[in-house]
């Protein structure tokens, strides 16, 4: 990252600490409930601050087929297989992107913050259910 180090406010810090201490990804609503007692903030404030954390490269976001957004700290480099029917997700054991060498000049005037990788398909349960309906 170029330039001065990015700072975050106390609300953003509370959100980031909650994400880092969680075992997985969390939705904005889950974060809102998790922080109700220790650092209360409105749901809109949670989402607004998550957006800032994402824009600054501290948090990544992925969207489920249902439209729900899930957040995690960028240092948790985890990618998923997602069923487009039921929304079930399964984490990949390793990130195949790390083996790809992307030349710095390809970034142009962008500062690279993070990457995401997600595969979509049909899980066994949904495939079996669909087959039985035919």
PyMOL commands that set and color helices and strands:
alter all, ss='L'
color gray80, all
select helices_A, chain A and resi 10-21+28-35+43-55+96-99+104-107+124-133
alter helices_A, ss='H'
color red, helices_A
select strands_A, chain A and resi 59-63+69-73+80-83+89-91+118-121
alter strands_A, ss='S'
color yellow, strands_A
deselect
rebuild
show_as cartoon
